[in-house]
């Protein structure tokens, strides 16, 4: 496994407490995709789901990956209430005191809903706007 994939797995283990031994990550166009470990003769539009993006400030987990890993996430995850969810949906920030700055998993009603960013005791949403609207409408 190339070093860059090791870096993405190590990030998920250290930041979110996720066991990555069973995860197959493949580097595609500079990002890391979660794929099946089995080869397939089927034609497909994309191979797996985008799992970790490479950003200027470092690695960022995608909302879809965090939702998929849900119960596996044991670190850097916060539960938000309805009022806080509305604040995040409107582009605002909520106050929290956590450890190290960086990306976090956001939970609402016990389920991971996506990615947030924690910095200077403030949390902001990194859930894509359209996806956030879908989530809010579904609750």
N, C-alpha and C positions, 0 to 999 in steps of 0.2 A: 504494500500500500504506500503510495507516494506520501511524502512528508506533509503536503498541504492538506490531504484528507485527514491525516493524523491530527493536524492542528484544529480542524473543524470538529472532530470527535472530542478532542481534549477540551475544547471550548464548551461543548454541550455538557460534558461530564463535570467540569469545574464550575461553570456558571449556574447550571440547572440541576446538577446531581443526577443526570440521566445516565443509565448504563447503556453504552453504545456498542458493546460487543456484537450484538445482533443487527445493528444498523449497517446498511450498505450505502455509502456515500460515493457519488461519482462527480468529478469536477467537469462542469459543462459551461462554457462561455464565462469562466471566471467565478461562477457560483457553485455551490454544492447541492446536488440533487439526491434525494432519498429514492433509491431504486430497488427493484427486486434483485436478488443475487442470482436468479436463474436467467439464462439467455433465452431469448424468444425469437421465433421466426415471424412473429406478427409485425405488421407495420403500425407505427404509432406517431402521433403528432409530437409528443414530448415523452421523455423517458423518466417516469416517476414524478415526484413533486419537488419544486424548489424548496430546499430545507434551510440553507444558510447562505446569506448574501455577503459579499465582500464589499464593505463600505469604507469611506475615507477614514472613519474613526475606528474601524475594526470589523469584526464579524457580527452579523445580525441574524437572529433566527427569524424565519417567516412566521406569520400568523398561522398558516396552515400546518406547519410543523409543530408548533406549540399546541395547537388544538389536537393534533394526532397523538402527541405524547402525553397529553393531559395528566393522567394519574402517575406517570413516571417522573414528573417534575417535582423535586423535593426542595429546591433552593430558589431564591429570588423570584418568588411568586407571591402576589397579593390578591386578596379578595376585596372586591369593590361592591358597595351597596348601590341601590337604585339612583340616589342623588349623585353619587360620584360617577356612575356610569353616564348619566346625562351630562355632567360637566365635561367628561372626556369626549363624549360624542360632539359637543359644541366646540371642541378644540381647546378647552381649558385644561388646567392642571390641578391635581389634588396633592395634598400634603401627606408625606409618609417619612418615617425615619427608618432607614435600612442601612445595610453595610455599604459596600463598594458601589460607585456609580456604574451604570451600564444598563443593558437591556434586561427586562423582566417579563414574566408571564403574568397576564391579567386574568383573574377569575371573577366570574359573576354567577351567583346561585350555584356555586360548587363546581362549575365547569370552566376550563380554560377557554377564554374567548379570543385571545391574541397577545400581541406583543406591545409592551410599553417601554418607556425609557425613564430611568430613575437618575436624577442628578440634582444636587443641592437641596435635598429633602423635598423634591417635587417629582411627581409622576405625570408623564404625558402619554397619550396613546400613539402607537405606531401602527394601528390597525388601519388598512386602507379605508378611505371615506365611504365608498360604496358598500364594502363589507360591514363596516360599523353600522351603517343604516339598516342593513339586512338583519344584523344581530339585535339591534334595539327593537326593530319591528317584530321580531320573533318572540320577544319576552313580554 
